[in-house]
Each structure stands twice: as C-alpha cells, then as structure tokens.
C-alpha cells in the first residue's frame, strides 16, 4: 500500500485546521473589533482592557468550533 489517502479524505489534523480556519473566518468581525480596541491602547495595553470585545470574540470562536461547521 502506498500510504496515500483517497482524494477528498482529510486526516484528523487537517480537519481540525480546516475547522479553525472556518471559525476564524466566521468570527472575523469580532476579531476586527477586538484588534481595533487593542490598537487604540498600544503601548499601554494591560490585562483586562478590551475584555468585552475579547469575550465576544471568545464566545463566537467557541460556538464556531463546537458547531463543527465553523459558523458562529
């Protein structure tokens, strides 16, 4: 056997990477808001700043990963 997998069949790490990519795409607006908040505060960024934006991003990403589809 050559060790090659059939076309269209992904390994577990490839499937996980694809789900992460879809989750990032689904949450890009939340990521942009969080990034903009952090950018405003550089170089005085500290723990807890932009926590509202971070929680919204985290929630979006968590939902997208749990759904398996990458859609939040």
DSSP file (Angstrom, degrees, kcal/mol; ACC not computed):
  #  RESIDUE AA STRUCTURE BP1 BP2  ACC     N-H-->O    O-->H-N    N-H-->O    O-->H-N    TCO  KAPPA ALPHA  PHI   PSI    X-CA   Y-CA   Z-CA
    1    1 A X              0   0    0      0, 0.0     0, 0.0     0, 0.0     0, 0.0   0.000 360.0 360.0 360.0 140.2    0.0    0.0    0.0
    2    2 A X        -     0   0    0      2,-0.1     3,-0.1     1,-0.1     0, 0.0   0.642 360.0-123.8 -80.2 -16.1    1.4    3.4   -0.9
    3    3 A X        +     0   0    0      1,-0.3     2,-0.3     0, 0.0    -1,-0.1   0.409  67.2 132.9  86.0  -2.9    0.2    5.2    2.2
    4    4 A X        -     0   0    0      1,-0.0    -1,-0.3     3,-0.0     2,-0.2  -0.596  51.8-133.6 -81.7 143.3   -1.7    7.8    0.2
    5    5 A X        -     0   0    0     -2,-0.3     3,-0.1     1,-0.1     6,-0.0  -0.641  31.4 -91.3 -92.9 155.4   -5.2    8.6    1.2
    6    6 A X    >   -     0   0    0     -2,-0.2     3,-1.8     1,-0.1    -1,-0.1  -0.259  56.0 -85.8 -60.9 150.2   -8.1    8.7   -1.2
    7    7 A X  T 3  S+     0   0    0      1,-0.2    -1,-0.1    -3,-0.1     3,-0.1  -0.292 114.9  22.6 -57.1 139.5   -8.8   12.2   -2.7
    8    8 A X  T 3  S+     0   0    0      1,-0.2     2,-0.6    -3,-0.1    -1,-0.2   0.325  93.2 116.0  86.6  -8.4  -11.1   14.3   -0.5
    9    9 A X    <   -     0   0    0     -3,-1.8     2,-0.3    -4,-0.0    -1,-0.2  -0.853  49.2-161.9 -97.9 122.6  -10.3   12.4    2.6
   10   10 A X        -     0   0    0     -2,-0.6     2,-0.1    -3,-0.1    -4,-0.0  -0.756  16.2-120.4-105.4 149.2   -8.6   14.5    5.3
   11   11 A X     >  -     0   0    0     -2,-0.3     4,-2.5     1,-0.1     5,-0.2  -0.336  37.2-100.5 -74.9 166.5   -6.6   13.4    8.3
   12   12 A X  H  > S+     0   0    0      1,-0.2     4,-2.5     2,-0.2     5,-0.2   0.914 123.9  49.6 -57.7 -46.1   -7.7   14.5   11.8
   13   13 A X  H  > S+     0   0    0      1,-0.2     4,-2.5     2,-0.2    -1,-0.2   0.890 111.4  49.8 -62.1 -36.4   -5.2   17.3   12.0
   14   14 A X  H  > S+     0   0    0      2,-0.2     4,-2.1     1,-0.2    -1,-0.2   0.895 110.7  49.5 -67.0 -39.0   -6.2   18.6    8.6
   15   15 A X  H  X S+     0   0    0     -4,-2.5     4,-2.3     2,-0.2    -2,-0.2   0.913 111.9  48.5 -65.0 -42.3   -9.9   18.5    9.6
   16   16 A X  H  X S+     0   0    0     -4,-2.5     4,-2.5     2,-0.2    -2,-0.2   0.923 110.9  50.2 -63.8 -44.8   -9.1   20.4   12.8
   17   17 A X  H  X S+     0   0    0     -4,-2.5     4,-2.3     1,-0.2    -1,-0.2   0.889 110.4  50.4 -61.4 -39.2   -7.0   23.0   10.9
   18   18 A X  H  X S+     0   0    0     -4,-2.1     4,-2.3     2,-0.2    -1,-0.2   0.905 110.0  49.9 -66.2 -41.2   -9.9   23.5    8.5
   19   19 A X  H  X S+     0   0    0     -4,-2.3     4,-2.4     2,-0.2    -2,-0.2   0.902 110.5  50.1 -63.6 -40.9  -12.4   23.9   11.3
   20   20 A X  H  X S+     0   0    0     -4,-2.5     4,-2.6     2,-0.2    -2,-0.2   0.921 109.9  50.9 -63.1 -43.5  -10.1   26.5   12.9
   21   21 A X  H  X S+     0   0    0     -4,-2.3     4,-2.1     1,-0.2    -2,-0.2   0.906 111.4  47.4 -60.3 -42.5   -9.8   28.4    9.6
   22   22 A X  H  X S+     0   0    0     -4,-2.3     4,-2.6     2,-0.2    -1,-0.2   0.877 110.8  52.3 -67.3 -36.9  -13.6   28.4    9.2
   23   23 A X  H  X S+     0   0    0     -4,-2.4     4,-1.6     2,-0.2    -2,-0.2   0.921 109.3  49.1 -65.3 -43.4  -14.1   29.6   12.8
   24   24 A X  H  < S+     0   0    0     -4,-2.6    -2,-0.2     1,-0.2    -1,-0.2   0.910 112.6  48.4 -61.4 -40.8  -11.6   32.5   12.2
   25   25 A X  H >< S+     0   0    0     -4,-2.1     3,-1.1     1,-0.2     4,-0.2   0.912 111.0  50.2 -65.1 -41.8  -13.5   33.4    9.1
   26   26 A X  H 3< S+     0   0    0     -4,-2.6     3,-0.2    44,-0.4    -1,-0.2   0.783 117.4  40.6 -66.4 -27.0  -16.9   33.3   10.8
   27   27 A X  T 3X S+     0   0    0     -4,-1.6     4,-2.5    -5,-0.2    -1,-0.2   0.133  77.4 115.1-108.8  18.9  -15.6   35.5   13.6
   28   28 A X  H <> S+     0   0    0     -3,-1.1     4,-2.3     1,-0.2    -1,-0.2   0.852  75.5  53.4 -62.2 -35.1  -13.6   38.0   11.6
   29   29 A X  H  > S+     0   0    0     -3,-0.2     4,-1.9    -4,-0.2    -1,-0.2   0.916 111.2  45.9 -66.2 -41.3  -15.8   40.9   12.5
   30   30 A X  H  > S+     0   0    0      2,-0.2     4,-2.3     1,-0.2    -2,-0.2   0.892 112.6  51.2 -67.0 -39.3  -15.4   40.2   16.2
   31   31 A X  H  X S+     0   0    0     -4,-2.5     4,-2.7     1,-0.2    -2,-0.2   0.888 108.4  52.2 -64.0 -38.7  -11.7   39.8   15.8
   32   32 A X  H  X S+     0   0    0     -4,-2.3     4,-2.4    -5,-0.2    -1,-0.2   0.902 109.5  48.9 -64.7 -41.3  -11.5   43.1   14.0
   33   33 A X  H  X S+     0   0    0     -4,-1.9     4,-2.0     2,-0.2    -2,-0.2   0.916 113.3  46.8 -63.9 -43.4  -13.3   44.9   16.8
   34   34 A X  H  X S+     0   0    0     -4,-2.3     4,-2.4    19,-0.2    -2,-0.2   0.926 112.9  49.2 -64.8 -44.6  -11.0   43.3   19.4
   35   35 A X  H  X S+     0   0    0     -4,-2.7     4,-2.7     1,-0.2    -2,-0.2   0.892 109.8  51.3 -61.6 -40.6   -8.0   44.2   17.4
   36   36 A X  H  X S+     0   0    0     -4,-2.4     4,-1.8     2,-0.2    -1,-0.2   0.890 109.4  50.8 -65.1 -38.9   -9.1   47.8   16.9
   37   37 A X  H  X S+     0   0    0     -4,-2.0     4,-0.8     2,-0.2    -2,-0.2   0.936 113.2  44.8 -63.1 -46.9   -9.7   48.1   20.7
   38   38 A X  H >X S+     0   0    0     -4,-2.4     3,-1.0     1,-0.2     4,-0.9   0.917 109.6  56.1 -63.0 -43.6   -6.2   46.8   21.5
   39   39 A X  H >< S+     0   0    0     -4,-2.7     3,-0.6     1,-0.3    -1,-0.2   0.863 101.8  57.1 -58.8 -37.6   -4.6   49.0   18.8
   40   40 A X  H 3< S+     0   0    0     -4,-1.8    -1,-0.3     1,-0.2    -2,-0.2   0.808 110.6  44.7 -61.0 -29.7   -6.1   52.1   20.4
   41   41 A X  H X< S+     0   0    0     -3,-1.0     3,-2.3    -4,-0.8    -1,-0.2   0.532  85.5 153.4 -98.4  -8.1   -4.4   51.3   23.6
   42   42 A X  T <<  +     0   0    0     -4,-0.9    -3,-0.0    -3,-0.6    -4,-0.0  -0.445  67.2  17.6 -63.3 134.8   -0.9   50.4   22.4
   43   43 A X  T 3  S+     0   0    0     -2,-0.1    -1,-0.3     2,-0.1    -2,-0.1  -0.946 124.8  57.3 -94.1  11.1    1.6   50.7   24.1
   44   44 A X  S <  S+     0   0    0     -3,-2.3    -2,-0.2     2,-0.0     2,-0.1   0.057  70.8 146.2 -91.3  27.2   -0.5   51.0   27.3
   45   45 A X        +     0   0    0     -7,-0.1     2,-0.3    -6,-0.0    -2,-0.1  -0.413  22.1 173.1 -64.8 135.5   -2.2   47.6   26.9
   46   46 A X    >   -     0   0    0     -2,-0.1     3,-1.8     0, 0.0    -2,-0.0  -0.906  40.7 -70.9-139.7 166.5   -2.9   45.9   30.2
   47   47 A X  T 3  S+     0   0    0     -2,-0.3     3,-0.1     1,-0.2     4,-0.1  -0.350 117.0  19.9 -59.3 133.6   -4.7   42.9   31.5
   48   48 A X  T >  S+     0   0    0      1,-0.3     3,-1.2     2,-0.1    -1,-0.2   0.226  85.7 131.6  93.1 -14.4   -8.4   43.3   31.3
   49   49 A X  T <  S+     0   0    0     -3,-1.8    -1,-0.3     1,-0.3     5,-0.1  -0.456  78.7  12.9 -69.5 147.0   -8.5   46.0   28.7
   50   50 A X  T 3> S+     0   0    0     -2,-0.1     4,-2.5    -3,-0.1    -1,-0.3   0.794  81.7 149.0  59.7  30.0  -11.0   45.3   25.9
   51   51 A X  H <>  +     0   0    0     -3,-1.2     4,-2.7     1,-0.2     5,-0.2   0.856  67.0  54.7 -65.3 -34.0  -12.5   42.5   28.0
   52   52 A X  H  > S+     0   0    0      2,-0.2     4,-2.0     1,-0.2    -1,-0.2   0.947 111.8  43.8 -62.2 -47.6  -15.9   43.0   26.4
   53   53 A X  H  > S+     0   0    0      1,-0.2     4,-2.1     2,-0.2   -19,-0.2   0.886 113.6  51.5 -64.9 -39.2  -14.5   42.7   22.9
   54   54 A X  H  X S+     0   0    0     -4,-2.5     4,-2.9     2,-0.2    -1,-0.2   0.927 109.0  49.7 -63.9 -44.6  -12.4   39.7   23.9
   55   55 A X  H  X S+     0   0    0     -4,-2.7     4,-2.6     1,-0.2    -1,-0.2   0.886 110.2  51.0 -63.0 -38.6  -15.4   37.9   25.5
   56   56 A X  H  X S+     0   0    0     -4,-2.0     4,-2.2     2,-0.2    -1,-0.2   0.908 112.7  46.2 -64.7 -40.9  -17.4   38.4   22.4
   57   57 A X  H  X S+     0   0    0     -4,-2.1     4,-2.8   -27,-0.2     5,-0.2   0.926 113.0  49.5 -65.1 -45.5  -14.6   37.0   20.2
   58   58 A X  H  X S+     0   0    0     -4,-2.9     4,-2.8     2,-0.2     5,-0.2   0.913 111.7  48.8 -60.5 -44.5  -14.1   34.1   22.5
   59   59 A X  H  X S+     0   0    0     -4,-2.6     4,-2.5     2,-0.2     5,-0.2   0.926 112.7  48.0 -62.0 -45.5  -17.8   33.3   22.5
   60   60 A X  H  X S+     0   0    0     -4,-2.2     4,-2.5     1,-0.2    -2,-0.2   0.941 114.4  45.6 -59.6 -48.5  -18.0   33.5   18.7
   61   61 A X  H  X S+     0   0    0     -4,-2.8     4,-2.5     1,-0.2     5,-0.2   0.905 112.4  50.7 -64.4 -42.3  -14.9   31.3   18.3
   62   62 A X  H  X S+     0   0    0     -4,-2.8     4,-2.4    -5,-0.2    -1,-0.2   0.923 112.4  46.7 -62.1 -44.8  -16.1   28.7   20.8
   63   63 A X  H  X S+     0   0    0     -4,-2.5     4,-2.2     1,-0.2    -2,-0.2   0.911 112.0  50.9 -63.6 -42.1  -19.6   28.5   19.2
   64   64 A X  H  X S+     0   0    0     -4,-2.5     6,-1.4    -5,-0.2     4,-0.9   0.903 112.4  46.0 -63.8 -40.9  -18.0   28.1   15.7
   65   65 A X  H  < S+     0   0    0     -4,-2.5     3,-0.4     1,-0.2    -1,-0.2   0.891 112.8  49.9 -69.8 -38.5  -15.7   25.4   16.9
   66   66 A X  H  < S+     0   0    0     -4,-2.4    -2,-0.2     1,-0.2    -1,-0.2   0.854 105.1  57.5 -68.3 -33.8  -18.4   23.5   18.7
   67   67 A X  H  < S-     0   0    0     -4,-2.2    -1,-0.2    -5,-0.2    -2,-0.2   0.779  95.3-144.7 -68.5 -24.1  -20.7   23.6   15.7
   68   68 A X  S  < S+     0   0    0     -4,-0.9    -1,-0.1    -3,-0.4    -3,-0.1   0.218  85.1  82.0  80.7 -18.2  -18.1   21.9   13.6
   69   69 A X  S    S-     0   0    0      2,-0.2    -4,-0.1    -5,-0.2     3,-0.1   0.664 100.3-121.8 -92.4 -16.3  -19.1   23.9   10.6
   70   70 A X  S    S+     0   0    0     -6,-1.4     2,-0.5     1,-0.3   -44,-0.4   0.568  72.5 126.2  84.5   8.0  -17.1   27.0   11.6
   71   71 A X              0   0    0     -7,-0.3    -1,-0.3    -8,-0.2    -2,-0.2  -0.882 360.0 360.0-102.8 130.9  -20.2   29.1   11.6
   72   72 A X              0   0    0     -2,-0.5    -1,-0.1    -3,-0.1    -8,-0.1   0.456 360.0 360.0 -85.6 360.0  -20.9   31.1   14.7
